[in-house]
């Protein structure tokens, strides 16, 4: 995500970071490059002007030019300005306690990902211990009600719907009554969208809003529409009133125009971003972390949080023991592949590592190759996964046939596994070998980095 703007601003940062002295001309040139990058990222023009002017004003003072590390001071200013642009700190949902029913109203145009976001938000709140009810009030888009029902079943959240219903206001009222009666502490209302803003839609949404009196009214906006998302948010806020934004398809947004324009244009915070199609693919929006990623600084905190969600402490200790003693097996390797998949795509994780974002050849990030590896491993017996040394020619041929791959693929996986075991042992002995890890990742040496298949 944000690849284009991150590459351009990362280049600016790298060009000035190491300078022991900088001049007003250096600052002006760097800010001009930043301005061009922001405009190319489809950031609102007024937002760009304010950003450029305030950055120049602060960066051209003696505090920067005469500091011990002027390059670093300049980068800090740019980072802080980006954070301010994105919205200062993380904004949580403001919900009632568990003894009352909180209502979250989801708004948005058709195609923005509203129904999917409703299910993702329900999944997230359920994981936090809340009892959630989804209300299917999009009665215009074909199959919208059925889509929400299917998604609700996948995540284990009840969906209130009425067959043949035509009045979303009545459905919303009935859903709220059910939520209160059956002690659901959160009701998420999926509303009707249109291909574009129109008065009939807004009037209907106002009636739904007045009926359920939401604690949160969240606009779901497509991140890939750039600054248009900010304009849409402004219209919804003026007509209905919103408390925040969910930016869907954030993982596919290479530019960043929506994220960088929304807060300044609307005054409303981005609260969540959609980062995958999976039910867990909705994450809180942290302006400081996104600013770091835009500047090519990575986001180690988010990477650690993803890892902590996939691994518990006992598992991590046991894995380290196996790595140190070379008792790491193909069964363990299969488990690591599954945990890596749970954390997200390899590309999304590399984007979080300082210095690696955009530096690894995308051809090395063969996500399909991970599926081949998983298929090969699942075609092995438990005995074979426990001791890879017993896998001779006949077993390799059987495994290849069972997994729909070739013997060469099986051989390649086994060779890579041996390299991985050696690399892991070295890393445990010297935990500072990040460069070695990065090199091995680039050569397809870790689960999820299978390299090129012949």
DRENNU-590964 format. One record per residue (C-alpha): residue in one letter; z, x, y. Coordinates in steps of 0.001 Angstrom, whole numbers, padded with zeros to 6 digits, always signed. Layout:
BEGIN
AZXY ...
% end
This chain:
BEGIN
X+000000+000000+000000 X-000603+001055+003625 X-002764+003938+002372 X-005153+004137+005318 X-002637+004128+008137 X-000249+006333+006143 X-002950+008958+005639 X-003920+008988+009309 X-000383+009055+010704 X+000684+011493+007994 X-002022+013868+009236 X-000674+013584+012782 X+002870+014260+011588 X+001811+017303+009565 X-000188+018713+012473 X+002776+018725+014811 X+005796+019003+012490 X+005823+022770+012179 X+005180+023650+015806 X+007944+025730+017404 X+006660+024765+020851 X+004677+021749+021993 X+003231+020774+025353 X+002484+017533+027145 X-001108+017981+025969 X+000021+018232+022320 X+002013+015029+022729 X-000844+013208+024456 X-003325+014231+021752 X-000954+013180+018961 X-000201+009814+020575 X-003928+009216+021119 X-004523+009768+017396 X-001656+007393+016611 X-003159+004786+018938 X-006531+005011+017188 X-004824+004737+013782 X-002898+001625+014872 X-006013-000048+016272 X-007951+000746+013089 X-005033-000772+011142 X-005678-004046+013025 X-002410-003982+014945 X-002255-006368+017901 X-003651-004671+021034 X-000657-005554+023253 X+001686-004197+020583 X-000285-000930+020444 X-000184-000530+024220 X+003585-001054+024377 X+004116+001339+021473 X+001941+004068+023008 X+003457+003782+026478 X+007071+003855+025287 X+006364+006754+022891 X+004673+008822+025606 X+007454+008120+028079 X+010151+009353+025696 X+008216+012190+024023 X+007071+013926+027205 X+010590+014500+028509 X+012458+017821+028492 X+014657+016609+025617 X+011661+016981+023292 X+009601+019779+024811 X+012571+022116+025235 X+014432+021232+022037 X+014964+023739+019226 X+012563+021828+016945 X+010239+019879+019271 X+007871+018892+016468 X+010694+017269+014508 X+012003+015585+017652 X+008592+014072+018307 X+008347+012786+014732 X+011806+011219+015019 X+010729+009395+018164 X+007587+008056+016465 X+009622+007029+013412 X+012226+005224+015535 X+009516+003438+017528 X+007857+002293+014295 X+011192+001007+013004 X+011692-000953+016232 X+008169-002322+015906 X+008791-003422+012326 X+012074-005112+013099 X+015090-002787+013166 X+017131-003503+009999 X+016768-005630+006884 X+017198-009360+007537 X+018880-011294+004705 X+018499-014996+004038 X+021183-017038+005783 X+022355-019461+003114 X+025448-021595+002593 X+028084-020762+000001 X+027820-021855-003627 X+029769-025096-002931 X+026923-026595-000883 X+023142-026914-001162 X+021078-024504+000919 X+017467-025453+001612 X+014615-022954+001960 X+011381-024437+003296 X+008222-022450+002534 X+005258-022873+004891 X+001800-021349+005006 X-001933-021763+004869 X-003741-022446+001623 X-004403-019217-000253 X-001523-017321+001338 X+000400-017140-001950 X+002987-019755-001007 X+003504-021310-004448 X+003704-017920-006167 X+006155-016712-003507 X+008301-019824-004066 X+008660-018905-007749 X+009328-015231-006949 X+012033-016171-004447 X+013575-018554-006981 X+013570-015764-009569 X+015261-013395-007130 X+017958-015877-006087 X+018598-016821-009708 X+019153-013126-010513 X+021720-013069-007691 X+023638-015834-009440 X+022441-018870-007525 X+021492-022165-009199 X+017990-022889-007907 X+015811-025997-007905 X+012132-025813-006933 X+010514-028843-005297 X+006761-029364-005759 X+005733-030910-002435 X+002192-029514-002156 X+000381-032705-003111 X-002991-031758-001622 X-004143-028579-003353 X-005449-029366-006842 X-003090-028159-009586 X-000482-026874-007102 X+002240-029004-008704 X+001245-027893-012190 X+001112-024241-011087 X+004678-024430-009779 X+005814-026130-012994 X+004278-023353-015107 X+005822-020627-012930 X+009192-022374-013009 X+009104-022492-016804 X+008297-018764-016938 X+011360-017828-014879 X+013697-020488-016276 X+014053-022468-013033 X+013836-026272-012969 X+011028-027824-010913 X+011332-031269-009374 X+007991-033099-009361 X+006772-036684-009384 X+003647-037677-011290 X+001069-039335-009057 X+003123-038804-005897 X+001261-038936-002572 X+004081-038661-000026 X+005566-035146+000209 X+008351-036345+002500 X+009616-038771-000160 X+009373-036085-002872 X+011311-033620-000696 X+014030-036195-000016 X+014344-037030-003716 X+014500-033314-004620 X+017290-032741-002099 X+019226-035723-003457 X+018884-034344-006991 X+019963-030865-005875 X+023119-032236-004263 X+023874-034608-007128 X+023474-031963-009845 X+025151-029161-007864 X+022170-026877-007293 X+023230-024490-004543 X+019641-023677-003482 X+016577-025887-003062 X+013224-024196-002426 X+010572-026582-001097 X+006911-025662-001664 X+004918-027510+000990 X+001305-028483+001568 X-001083-025904+002996 X-004527-026173+004565 X-007415-023759+004907 X-006568-023609+008600 X-003930-024944+010977 X-004476-028605+011892 X-002405-031300+013589 X-002169-033571+010524 X-000694-030751+008449 X+001773-029795+011156 X+002907-033400+011632 X+003520-033727+007890 X+005455-030473+007774 X+007597-031560+010719 X+008546-034730+008803 X+009435-032686+005722 X+011479-030289+007885 X+013373-033144+009539 X+014083-034694+006143 X+015517-031626+004375 X+016956-029856+007463 X+016347-026331+006057 X+018674-023376+006421 X+015639-021089+006251 X+012028-021909+007141 X+009908-019036+005860 X+006217-018616+006580 X+004241-017057+003743 X+001475-014966+005331 X-001232-012895+003674 X-000662-009243+004668 X-004362-008495+004229 X-005305-010759+007164 X-003935-008180+009613 X-002898-009293+013072 X-004249-012787+012274 X-001071-013229+010216 X+000974-012711+013392 X-001106-015297+015271 X-000632-017808+012441 X+003113-017130+012397 X+003291-017687+016147 X+001554-021073+015795 X+003839-022203+012973 X+006878-021101+014946 X+005790-023029+018029 X+004972-026207+016072 X+007704-026215+013419 X+010055-023288+013965 X+010358-020478+011453 X+013271-018183+010692 X+011284-015415+009055 X+008186-014334+007168 X+007278-013439+003606 X+004309-011061+003615 X+002381-011708+000410 X-000076-009200-001104 X+001707-006367+000699 X+000912-004057-002204 X-002816-004554-001556 X-002600-004004+002203 X-004029-000583+003070 X-003893-001096+006849 X-000513-002547+007848 X-001652-004604+010833 X+000356-007682+009833 X+003638-005863+009250 X+003296-003875+012485 X+002360-006879+014649 X+004556-009714+013388 X+007948-008926+014905 X+006588-008060+018347 X+004264-011087+018520 X+006608-013720+017080 X+010116-012309+017479 X+010714-013337+013849 X+011597-010831+011116 X+009694-010071+007936 X+012318-010840+005277 X+010405-010198+002046 X+007149-008646+000873 X+005115-009439-002223 X+004468-006247-004185 X+002980-007500-007461 X+002012-010634-009353 X+005101-010384-011558 X+008033-012797-011064 X+010147-009867-009836 X+007405-008790-007422 X+009237-009852-004267 X+011251-007215-002424 X+013396-007193+000726 X+011641-005721+003749 X+013298-002553+005047 X+011690-001499+008374 X+013104+002051+008248 X+011777+002644+004734 X+008341+001254+005559 X+008209+003416+008695 X+008955+006503+006582 X+006180+005600+004161 X+003706+005010+006978 X+004438+008532+008257 X+003947+009992+004775 X+007654+010726+004357 X+008015+008682+001177 X+010900+006377+000333 X+013279+007969-002140 X+015926+005254-001639 X+013583+002537-002913 X+012495+004746-005808 X+016128+005298-006823 X+016820+001563-006583 X+013854+000808-008836 X+015086+003375-011335 X+018628+001987-011230 X+017267-001491-011951 X+015411-000163-015009 X+018115+002205-016320 X+021850+001823-016615 X+024120+004869-016389 X+024814+005088-020117 X+021088+005055-020895 X+020453+007773-018338 X+023170+010008-019810 X+021843+009498-023331 X+018275+010202-022215 X+019387+013437-020554 X+021165+014476-023760 X+018023+013852-025814 X+015892+015748-023327 X+018232+018731-023423 X+018420+018868-027233 X+014753+018072-027910 X+015782+014977-029880 X+013561+012842-027648 X+011343+010832-030045 X+008208+008747-029829 X+010517+005700-029990 X+012166+006957-026803 X+008745+007668-025320 X+007701+004055-025994 X+010865+002828-024312 X+010149+004990-021250 X+006641+003535-020968 X+008154+000050-020947 X+010717+001009-018312 X+008061+002636-016126 X+005993-000557-016334 X+009063-002541-015314 X+009461-000367-012203 X+005887-001077-011074 X+002602+000779-011016 X+002572+004579-011053 X+000686+004579-007774 X+003362+002470-006080 X+006051+004875-007316 X+004162+007995-006222 X+003852+006449-002763 X+007652+006587-002574 X+007878+010334-003236 X+007712+012511-000084 X+004627+014702-000095 X+002980+013007-003075 X+001664+009831-001456 X-002112+010051-001479 X-002018+013570-002940 X-002493+012679-006641 X-006028+011996-007801 X-006212+008253-008476 X-008277+008937-011561 X-005106+010443-013035 X-003278+007175-012476 X-004957+005448-015385 X-002826+002313-015744 X-005087+001094-018560 X-004372+004366-020375 X-000697+003424-020535 X-001681+000276-022450 X-003662+002393-024920 X-000645+004630-025435 X+001601+001643-025994 X-000854+000212-028532 X-000987+003542-030410 X+002803+003813-030496 X+003185+000231-031708 X+000738+000954-034535 X+003103+003616-035872 X+005954+002904-038241 X+009522+003409-037048 X+009733+006407-039349 X+006678+007965-037667 X+008049+007310-034181 X+011339+008903-035243 X+009600+012074-036512 X+006138+012765-035109 X+005761+015843-037361 X+005024+013648-040400 X+001942+012138-038751 X-000849+013880-040651 X-004621+013168-040746 X-004413+010036-042919 X-001639+008520-040839 X-003537+009308-037641 X-006625+007535-038963 X-004533+004458-039882 X-002801+004436-036486 X-006154+004718-034666 X-007610+001825-036637 X-004515-000330-036086 X-004478+000267-032341 X-008217-000089-031761 X-008480+003491-030557 X-009870+006722-031985 X-008255+009575-033892 X-008974+011728-030834 X-006858+009329-028735 X-003987+009595-031221 X-004263+013401-031225 X-004294+013442-027430 X-001148+011321-027235 X+000737+013493-029726 X-000214+016672-027853 X+000881+015153-024585 X+004144+014033-026137 X+004904+017599-027230 X+004181+018876-023704 X+006367+016151-022243 X+009301+017126-024458 X+009050+020746-023348 X+008764+019776-019688 X+011775+017462-019955 X+013899+020221-021490 X+012974+022554-018622 X+013789+019882-016039 X+017234+019274-017507 X+017959+023004-017373 X+016679+023248-013802 X+016903+019907-012029 X+015367+021392-008899 X+011917+021712-010459 X+010329+018834-008537 X+007182+020871-007999 X+006821+021329-011747 X+007295+017625-012259 X+004653+016833-009666 X+002215+019260-011288 X+002792+017786-014737 X+002393+014269-013377 X-000962+015242-011952 X-001994+016544-015383 X-000992+013349-017146 X+002218+014782-018569 X+004554+011794-018171 X+004548+008274-019616 X+002192+006193-017537 X+000162+009261-016489 X-002144+009537-019515 X-004938+011458-017820 X-008563+010901-018608 X-009532+009435-021930 X-012527+010998-023556 
% end
